[in-house]
Amino acid sequence: MSVTKPPLRGHPIVKGHFEKRTNSVQYVVADPETKRAAIIDPVLDFDPKSGATATYSADDLLEFIAHEGYTLEWILDTHPHADHFSAAGYLKDRTGVPTAIGEKVVDVQKLWKGLYNLPDTFRTDGSQWDRLFADGERFKIGNMDVEAMFTPGHTLASIAYVVGDSAFIHDTLFMPDGGTARADFPGGSARALWQSIQRIMALPDETRLFTGHDYMPGGREPRWESTVAQQKRENTHLLKAKTEEAFVALREARDRALPMPKLILHSLQVNIRGGRLPEPEDDGKRYLKIPLDALEGAAWGE
């Protein structure tokens, strides 16, 4: 017999940190009662022109946590990102705090292992993270319950984290004037994305929604917080496409016109390793591997 879970309660403290190089939003979410906190979707800095890596963005998160007197409990990723390196591995090494992601990451690992022709020694069991969450699984940040919500479409492995009255939804819905996320990466699906958006829209109207990117339509200042009610009223894609079939047609047409993200082939080989760079080779240097002609049908462009 299934057991109905009690509703999530609480009003977490949320601080978004905008990383302007990749238009990404990193989050620190904290329990106001215990001051225990989690980091969601941290960025490891990378300059593709020079190949340089740095930890400025991740270190800023740690400095903020120290300044606020928080105790870090979790380092969470919503999915293996295609537009920036995850800093989860670096933060794990700095803090010893466990890392986690959704359990479907193993499917993304298998897919990209083939695309990169990685050796048999590369593990596709998700063991690069400390914990893999199933759909609906709960855990805690301090005294607050957190629920992992499976939200595929952008990737096979995408999940949202629902914390009290807040949900961290990353690449599903953007701010209402930005619409929805693309669904044309390997393993992506506009139809699956529609279903995931319906799950998010079924949350209470007052639920605060925190997205993972903002591309500042019209040149406005970056924003990353909305509500379910606001998305229902204002989301430009959901207003244009009110049915699944209409949404799939809209999303697929838009995706055909988009170039692939500049860092997709750089970042996935890092992010399927839990945010760790490839191992040094015999000269002591680390190398990224770029498969040629790997993403068929991708639009040309800058």
C-alpha positions as CSV (number, residue, x, y, z in Angstrom):
1,M,0.0,0.0,0.0
2,S,1.4,3.4,-1.0
3,V,1.9,6.0,1.8
4,T,1.0,9.6,1.1
5,K,3.9,11.8,2.1
6,P,3.2,14.9,4.2
7,P,3.6,18.2,2.4
8,L,6.9,19.9,2.6
9,R,7.0,22.8,5.0
10,G,9.4,25.7,5.5
11,H,10.6,28.9,4.0
12,P,14.3,28.5,3.2
13,I,16.7,31.4,2.9
14,V,17.8,31.5,-0.7
15,K,20.7,33.4,-2.2
16,G,21.4,33.4,-5.9
17,H,24.9,34.1,-7.2
18,F,24.9,35.0,-10.9
19,E,27.9,33.9,-12.9
20,K,27.9,36.3,-15.9
21,R,30.4,34.4,-18.1
22,T,27.9,31.5,-18.6
23,N,24.7,33.3,-17.4
24,S,24.4,30.6,-14.7
25,V,22.8,31.0,-11.3
26,Q,24.4,29.2,-8.4
27,Y,22.4,28.9,-5.2
28,V,23.0,28.7,-1.5
29,V,19.8,27.5,0.3
30,A,19.7,27.5,4.1
31,D,17.5,26.4,6.9
32,P,16.8,29.6,8.9
33,E,16.4,27.5,12.1
34,T,19.6,25.5,12.1
35,K,21.7,27.6,9.6
36,R,22.6,24.4,7.7
37,A,22.9,24.9,4.0
38,A,23.3,23.4,0.6
39,I,25.0,24.6,-2.6
40,I,23.1,23.9,-5.8
41,D,24.7,23.9,-9.2
42,P,28.1,25.5,-8.5
43,V,30.3,26.7,-11.4
44,L,34.0,25.9,-11.9
45,D,35.4,28.8,-13.9
46,F,36.8,27.9,-17.4
47,D,38.2,30.1,-20.2
48,P,37.9,28.1,-23.5
49,K,40.3,30.4,-25.3
50,S,43.3,29.8,-22.9
51,G,42.2,26.5,-21.4
52,A,42.5,28.1,-17.9
53,T,40.4,26.9,-15.0
54,A,39.8,28.8,-11.7
55,T,37.7,28.5,-8.6
56,Y,36.6,32.1,-8.1
57,S,32.9,31.4,-8.3
58,A,33.0,28.4,-6.0
59,D,35.2,30.2,-3.5
60,D,32.7,33.1,-3.5
61,L,30.0,30.6,-2.4
62,L,32.2,29.3,0.4
63,E,33.0,32.9,1.6
64,F,29.3,33.7,1.6
65,I,28.5,30.6,3.6
66,A,31.3,31.5,6.2
67,H,30.1,35.1,6.4
68,E,26.5,34.0,7.1
69,G,27.6,31.5,9.7
70,Y,26.1,28.6,7.8
71,T,27.2,25.0,8.0
72,L,27.4,23.3,4.6
73,E,25.6,19.9,4.4
74,W,25.2,19.2,0.7
75,I,26.7,20.0,-2.7
76,L,23.9,19.4,-5.2
77,D,23.7,19.3,-9.0
78,T,20.4,19.3,-10.9
79,H,22.0,17.6,-14.0
80,P,25.2,17.3,-15.9
81,H,25.5,20.8,-17.4
82,A,26.2,21.6,-21.1
83,D,27.3,25.2,-20.7
84,H,29.7,25.2,-17.7
85,F,31.9,23.0,-15.6
86,S,30.4,21.9,-12.3
87,A,32.5,22.8,-9.2
88,A,31.0,19.9,-7.2
89,G,34.3,18.0,-7.2
90,Y,36.4,21.0,-6.1
91,L,33.9,21.8,-3.3
92,K,33.9,18.2,-2.1
93,D,37.7,18.3,-1.9
94,R,37.6,21.6,0.0
95,T,34.9,20.8,2.4
96,G,34.4,17.0,2.6
97,V,30.7,17.6,2.2
98,P,28.8,14.9,0.2
99,T,27.8,15.5,-3.4
100,A,24.5,14.3,-5.0
101,I,22.6,14.3,-8.3
102,G,19.7,12.4,-9.7
103,E,20.0,8.6,-10.3
104,K,19.4,8.9,-14.0
105,V,22.8,10.4,-14.4
106,V,24.0,6.9,-15.2
107,D,22.1,7.1,-18.5
108,V,23.8,10.3,-19.4
109,Q,27.2,8.8,-18.4
110,K,26.6,5.8,-20.7
111,L,25.5,8.1,-23.6
112,W,28.5,10.4,-23.4
113,K,31.0,7.7,-22.7
114,G,30.1,6.4,-26.1
115,L,30.3,9.9,-27.7
116,Y,33.7,10.5,-26.2
117,N,34.9,6.9,-26.7
118,L,36.1,6.8,-23.1
119,P,38.0,3.8,-21.9
120,D,36.3,0.8,-20.2
121,T,37.8,2.1,-16.9
122,F,35.4,5.0,-16.9
123,R,32.6,4.1,-14.5
124,T,29.0,4.6,-15.5
125,D,27.4,3.8,-12.2
126,G,27.2,7.3,-10.7
127,S,29.9,6.5,-8.2
128,Q,31.5,9.9,-8.8
129,W,28.8,11.3,-6.5
130,D,28.2,10.4,-2.9
131,R,24.4,9.9,-3.4
132,L,22.0,9.4,-6.3
133,F,18.4,10.5,-5.7
134,A,15.4,8.6,-7.0
135,D,12.3,10.5,-8.1
136,G,10.3,11.5,-5.0
137,E,13.2,10.7,-2.6
138,R,13.5,12.9,0.4
139,F,16.5,14.1,2.4
140,K,17.1,17.0,4.8
141,I,18.9,20.4,4.9
142,G,19.0,21.1,8.6
143,N,15.4,20.5,9.7
144,M,13.9,21.1,6.3
145,D,12.7,18.2,4.1
146,V,13.9,18.3,0.5
147,E,12.3,16.3,-2.3
148,A,14.0,15.3,-5.5
149,M,11.6,15.7,-8.5
150,F,12.5,14.0,-11.7
151,T,12.2,16.6,-14.5
152,P,13.7,15.2,-17.7
153,G,13.5,16.8,-21.1
154,H,16.5,19.2,-21.1
155,T,18.6,16.1,-20.3
156,L,17.8,12.5,-19.4
157,A,19.0,13.1,-15.8
158,S,17.4,16.5,-14.9
159,I,15.9,16.8,-11.4
160,A,14.5,19.7,-9.4
161,Y,14.9,20.1,-5.7
162,V,11.8,21.1,-3.8
163,V,12.6,22.7,-0.4
164,G,9.6,23.9,1.6
165,D,7.9,26.6,-0.4
166,S,10.7,26.7,-3.0
167,A,11.8,24.7,-6.0
168,F,15.1,24.8,-7.8
169,I,14.1,24.0,-11.4
170,H,17.2,24.8,-13.4
171,D,16.8,24.1,-17.2
172,T,13.0,23.6,-17.4
173,L,11.4,27.1,-17.1
174,F,13.3,30.3,-17.3
175,M,12.0,33.6,-16.2
176,P,8.6,34.2,-17.9
177,D,10.0,36.5,-20.5
178,G,12.6,33.8,-21.3
179,G,10.2,30.9,-21.8
180,T,11.5,27.4,-21.5
181,A,14.8,25.5,-21.8
182,R,16.0,23.8,-25.0
183,A,15.5,20.0,-25.3
184,D,17.7,19.1,-28.3
185,F,20.8,17.8,-26.5
186,P,21.6,14.1,-26.9
187,G,18.9,12.3,-24.8
188,G,16.7,15.4,-24.6
189,S,13.0,15.5,-25.5
190,A,10.6,18.4,-25.9
191,R,7.7,16.0,-25.0
192,A,9.4,14.9,-21.8
193,L,10.1,18.6,-21.0
194,W,6.4,19.4,-21.4
195,Q,5.6,16.7,-18.9
196,S,8.2,17.9,-16.5
197,I,6.8,21.5,-16.7
198,Q,3.4,20.2,-15.9
199,R,4.8,18.6,-12.7
200,I,6.3,22.0,-11.7
201,M,3.0,23.8,-12.6
202,A,1.1,21.4,-10.3
203,L,3.0,22.7,-7.2
204,P,1.1,25.3,-5.1
205,D,0.8,28.7,-6.9
206,E,2.8,30.5,-4.3
207,T,5.8,28.2,-4.7
208,R,9.0,30.2,-5.4
209,L,10.7,28.9,-8.5
210,F,14.5,29.4,-8.9
211,T,15.9,28.9,-12.4
212,G,19.4,28.1,-13.4
213,H,20.1,30.6,-16.1
214,D,19.0,34.0,-17.2
215,Y,19.8,35.5,-20.6
216,M,18.4,38.9,-19.8
217,P,15.9,39.4,-22.7
218,G,15.8,43.0,-23.9
219,G,19.0,43.8,-22.0
220,R,17.3,43.9,-18.6
221,E,19.2,43.0,-15.4
222,P,19.5,39.3,-14.5
223,R,16.6,37.7,-12.6
224,W,16.1,34.2,-11.4
225,E,13.1,34.0,-9.0
226,S,9.4,33.7,-10.0
227,T,6.4,31.8,-8.7
228,V,4.2,29.0,-10.2
229,A,1.3,31.5,-10.4
230,Q,3.5,34.0,-12.3
231,Q,4.7,31.4,-14.7
232,K,1.1,30.4,-15.4
233,R,0.2,34.0,-16.1
234,E,3.2,35.2,-18.0
235,N,5.5,32.5,-19.4
236,T,5.9,33.4,-23.1
237,H,6.1,29.8,-24.3
238,L,3.3,28.4,-22.2
239,L,1.0,31.2,-23.3
240,K,1.7,30.5,-27.0
241,A,1.6,26.7,-26.6
242,K,-1.2,25.5,-24.3
243,T,-1.2,21.9,-25.3
244,E,1.5,19.2,-25.4
245,E,1.5,19.0,-29.2
246,A,1.7,22.8,-29.6
247,F,4.5,23.0,-27.1
248,V,6.5,20.2,-28.8
249,A,6.1,21.9,-32.2
250,L,7.2,25.3,-30.7
251,R,10.2,23.9,-28.8
252,E,11.5,21.8,-31.6
253,A,11.2,24.6,-34.1
254,R,13.1,27.0,-31.7
255,D,15.8,24.3,-31.0
256,R,16.5,23.8,-34.7
257,A,17.5,27.4,-35.0
258,L,19.9,27.4,-32.0
259,P,23.6,26.7,-32.2
260,M,25.0,24.2,-29.6
261,P,26.3,25.8,-26.4
262,K,30.0,26.8,-26.9
263,L,31.1,24.6,-24.0
264,I,28.9,21.5,-24.5
265,L,31.8,19.3,-25.7
266,H,34.2,20.7,-23.1
267,S,31.8,20.5,-20.1
268,L,30.1,17.2,-20.4
269,Q,33.3,15.2,-20.1
270,V,33.9,17.1,-16.8
271,N,30.4,16.9,-15.5
272,I,29.8,13.2,-16.1
273,R,32.8,12.8,-13.8
274,G,31.1,14.6,-11.0
275,G,32.7,18.0,-11.8
276,R,36.2,16.6,-11.9
277,L,38.8,17.3,-14.7
278,P,40.3,14.4,-16.6
279,E,43.2,12.7,-14.9
280,P,46.7,14.1,-15.8
281,E,48.5,12.3,-18.6
282,D,52.1,11.1,-18.5
283,D,53.4,14.7,-18.9
284,G,51.4,15.8,-15.8
285,K,48.9,17.9,-17.8
286,R,45.2,17.4,-18.1
287,Y,43.5,17.3,-21.5
288,L,40.0,17.7,-22.8
289,K,38.8,15.5,-25.6
290,I,36.7,17.1,-28.4
291,P,35.0,14.5,-30.7
292,L,34.5,15.9,-34.2
293,D,31.1,15.7,-35.9
294,A,29.6,14.3,-32.7
295,L,26.4,16.4,-32.6
296,E,24.7,15.9,-36.0
297,G,22.2,18.5,-37.0
298,A,23.5,21.2,-34.7
299,A,23.1,24.6,-36.1
300,W,26.2,26.6,-37.2
301,G,26.8,29.9,-35.5
302,E,28.6,31.7,-32.8
